[in-house]
């Protein structure tokens, strides 16, 4: 759980869908690849939208510099 010390993600709504897609993990991996927090959130949630087009939830991603998206 090393990534928790450097990056942070918060999720809301329909946790069973979010957990099954590992959205927090994916968002952190996108941050590690150099994506901005907004990009990381969009890419991670995009995977859910592919299978659940009417999904209505949220994801907050914060990088180690305090930028959020």
Buried (B, 14 or more C-beta within 10 A) or exposed (E): EEBEEEBBBEBEEEEEBBEEBEBBEBBBBBBEEEBBBEBBBBBBBEEBEEEEEEBEBEBBBBBEEEEBB
